[in-house]
Each structure stands twice: as structure tokens, then as C-alpha cells.
Amino acid sequence: MQRYPRDLIGYGPNPPDAAWPGSARIAVQFVLNFEEGGENNILHGDAASEAFLSDIPGAAPWPGQRHWNMESLYDYGARAGFWRLHRLFTGARIPVTIYGVATALARAPEQVEAMKDAGWEIASHGLKWVEHRDMPEEEERAAIAEAIRLHTEVVGTPPRGWYTGRCSENTVRLVAETGAFDYISDAYDDDLPHWIEVEERDQLIIPYTLEANDMRFATAPGWVTGQDFFVYLRDAFDALYAEGAAGRPAMLSIGLHCRLIGRPGKIAGLRQFIEHIQGHEGVWCPRRIEIAEHWAQHHPHQRRERPSQMSRDRFLACFGGVFEHSPWIAERAWDGELGPVHDRPAGLHNALARVFRSASREERLGVLTAHPDLAGKLAAAKRLTADSTAEQASAGLDALTDDERARFTALNSAYVEKHGFPFIIAVRDHNKAGILNAFERRLDNDTDAEFAEACRQVERIARLRLEDML
């Protein structure tokens, strides 16, 4: 038994209609990260200075020392960059979501007051702007609890959204376990919100972005000028706007930082982008919490039994008969690697078919011979499986004339005598006349070719059964 937890299919080829308010073609959501005063610094009890996301090329931590230049660049974000962005967004009447590091918010009372006066959402960006990768689970759990407590104390209300950013493999689970958040954004995996299940908690995930993000002014490859940023945002918007016009409305997240985009030479690109989207109809610019509320109302989570999470006994009870009288196929599939991609018909069929394809010829022959004759003695005696009964009935094989029954009997006998296994066809793909034509045509095939065709038909029958089941 192997279980692979990553969900590599998501909504698949048919994402849901987001049904954005006002029939909007796209939701454009701006996030402003407020981290200044919460970054690594020996003043904050950290072992070294910050080295991430600044205009210092190749910055490295200074163990045990303050890095004056680094601090100064972060200071710029709080002192000047924030206010430039505040003027831009309030002037454009676009509300934003703040990802606020709790300790940074505690050191920025005037900025917090301005955020609240503007009606901006202040979500939690963790306790400190530090790396969580190697943080012990209990330490991270305590940091999450303290972030919520301090945020509530500073802002006056608890945060309803969460984004760590520099997270660990435990972060999303630990945050979800608190039951405190309408959404978590530590994911970059989709253009739409989606749900995850964390024990009894149905947790909404609103994916964030690391590419439509001004952080690339401080990374390579990245932006050099504000125009670079504008062109990328414009192209992303135009592509999603066109998809929305075609009936697939999605979400464009844009990530910003006070100390980066807040510089005058960079913010020009952002201003140009805002003018671009305001020239289009059907653009919704919500805070992230509005997206969460909308999704919870229009796309609530529905739990269902998932094959990849079933016990062995339950899996065999459900899928042991998908390949006719051959439960060993489901047994081997359950022992193999299953995950979320196998919880839908295509994925589970692939897992079962791989077992069938890799089996010996004798084992596959056993599967073929387990199939009943079409309109044969077992059907007449009502001894077919429920699936086979329904499948043969779908093509009218349960209501043959005497001449038709005689013809099927003769063909069954001739086919088995020549090839050594019953004639197999996915009857739901054909009508009665088509089945008879295929029967007569395939009777003349050589046995190797017919063995391969029969195996393909077995797989097709299994796929149709799974479509019904899942």
C-alpha cells in the first residue's frame, strides 16, 4: 500500500463556473504584504539579520549583527512605500488585502489605522517574517496561536485569512486545525479557490501567486523596470479575461510589497495596470475575504467517499467487480500507489488497467473467460452479474427474437471454438445491429489480434462501469 497525497488534477478539464458577482469575467485581487518590522533581526530575538527580498544583490544573513542597510530598505517600505501604495489604491477605489505579519503590525499603529480606515482586510501573515521550514511542529503551533492573539490585540479583530509564505510542510494543517480561518493562501496550485479536508475541518484554500508578484524585482529572473511588471500583469489579465468571456471566469492574484513596488520607479507599472483593468467591463476587484465568502456560499464543500482513502475491504467491495469476476485486479491496485488523482473515473480506471496490462497472459485470459457470452445461457438463466445484466439490456440483448437468439448462439459457439474465450464488446457503445456486425467481422481475426481487441474491450467496459460508480 502506497498513498501519494499530492492532488495533481484539481478541477480537471471542467472547472466550476466561479459565478463571480455581477457576472464578472475575472476577479483581480491585490495583496499588499506588510512585513517591515517583523523580519529577521537580532533586535527581534533572531540569530541573524534578514537576507530575503530586498534590493541588496546576493544578500546573506549577518549572524549576531544588525545589517543596517537591510534594515533601512525594510524601513523604506513602512515609512514611504506603504503610504504611496495607500494613496494609489484609495484613489483608485480598489480595496486590498493586507498580509500583515503580527509583530510588524504591532510596530506600525498609524499604518494599521490607515488600513482600517480604508476598509482593507488585514489577514495574518504569521507571527514573524521568518523561515518556518525547520521549525518543530509544536513551536510552529505556538507561533500560530501567538500570531492570532497578537493580531487580534493590535487590529481589534481576529484575522479571517492566513498566509505564512515561508512555510513548513506542517503549516497548512496546523493553521486549518485552529478552525479560525475562512481561508488559507499557502498554495499556488490553481486559478480558483478549492477545498481541502483536514480531519473534520473543511478548509477553503485561496491560492496565492509567486509570479504575478513584485518579489521578482528582488529575484532572478525578475523584473527590472515597472514596465516589465506592467506587461506581465497585463498579459496575465488579458488571458484570463478572454477565458472569462469564454465561460471560465477565474481569479488573478497580484502580490505586492511596500519596500519593493512602493518605490517610485516601480509603482508606475502598477498604476498603469490599474488603469488597464479599469478600462474593461466585468472586472471584480474584491478583498480576499469576499472571495472566501462568495466561494463558501456558491461552491460549498461536499464530502464524498474517496477510493484513495478507502480501507482494503471497502475498496474491494466497491471495485472488486469492475473487471468481471476478477477481484485480484482491485487488490493489486489498492496495494499500489493511489492518491487524489485516482478518485475520479479516469484515474481509478488507469490504476486498475495498469494492473490488468501488466498481468501475465494467463491471468488476462482468465479475465476474458470470466466474461459471459452475449445473450447466452447465463443471461437466459438470469445468472449474470448486475453490471452485465444492465449492460446487455442497454443494447436490447434481453429482448431478442428467436432468430436473433439463434444467431447469437451460433456466433458464440464459433467464436469460442476458434479463439478460446468469449466474444467481448462494450455493448453500451453499440446497438444490437452494430454488435452483430462486429461479432461477424471479428470472428475472422487471428487469435492474437482478437486477444488484444478483447482486452481493450474489457478495459472499456471497466471504464464505463466506473463512470457510473464515480
Salt bridges, closest charged atoms under 4 A:
GLU35 OE2 - HIS125 NE2 2.84
GLU35 OE2 - HIS257 NE2 3.76
GLU35 OE1 - ARG259 NH2 2.84
GLU36 OE2 - ARG259 NH1 2.90
ASP46 OD1 - LYS128 NZ 2.63
GLU50 OE2 - ARG166 NH2 3.34
ASP55 OD1 - LYS266 NZ 3.12
GLU71 OE1 - ARG66 NH2 2.80
ASP134 OD2 - ARG133 NE 3.36
GLU137 OE2 - ARG141 NH2 3.23
GLU137 OE1 - ARG173 NH2 3.09
GLU138 OE2 - ARG141 NH1 2.27
GLU146 OE2 - ARG149 NH2 2.77
GLU153 OE1 - ARG149 NH1 2.82
GLU177 OE1 - ARG141 NH2 3.43
GLU177 OE2 - ARG173 NH1 3.39
ASP182 OD1 - ARG160 NE 3.24
ASP189 OD1 - HIS194 NE2 2.92
GLU197 OE2 - HIS301 NE2 2.74
GLU197 OE2 - ARG303 NE 3.99
GLU197 OE2 - ARG306 NH2 3.65
ASP202 OD1 - HIS301 NE2 3.98
ASP202 OD1 - ARG303 NE 2.63
ASP214 OD1 - HIS257 ND1 2.58
ASP235 OD1 - ARG234 NH2 3.17
ASP238 OD1 - HIS276 NE2 2.90
GLU290 OE2 - ARG287 NH2 2.52
GLU293 OE2 - ARG160 NH2 3.04
GLU305 OE2 - ARG314 NE 2.72
GLU324 OE2 - HIS325 NE2 3.94
GLU324 OE1 - ARG465 NH2 2.81
GLU331 OE2 - ARG312 NH2 3.89
GLU363 OE2 - ARG332 NH2 2.53
ASP387 OD2 - ARG465 NE 3.95
GLU391 OE2 - ARG465 NE 2.64
ASP402 OD1 - ARG405 NH1 3.66
GLU404 OE1 - LYS432 NZ 3.24
ASP429 OD2 - ARG460 NE 2.83
GLU440 OE2 - ARG407 NH2 3.03
ASP448 OD1 - ARG361 NH2 3.59
GLU450 OE2 - ARG442 NE 2.49
GLU453 OE1 - ARG456 NH2 2.83
GLU459 OE1 - ARG357 NH2 2.73
GLU467 OE2 - ARG463 NE 2.86
ASP468 OD2 - ARG428 NH1 2.77
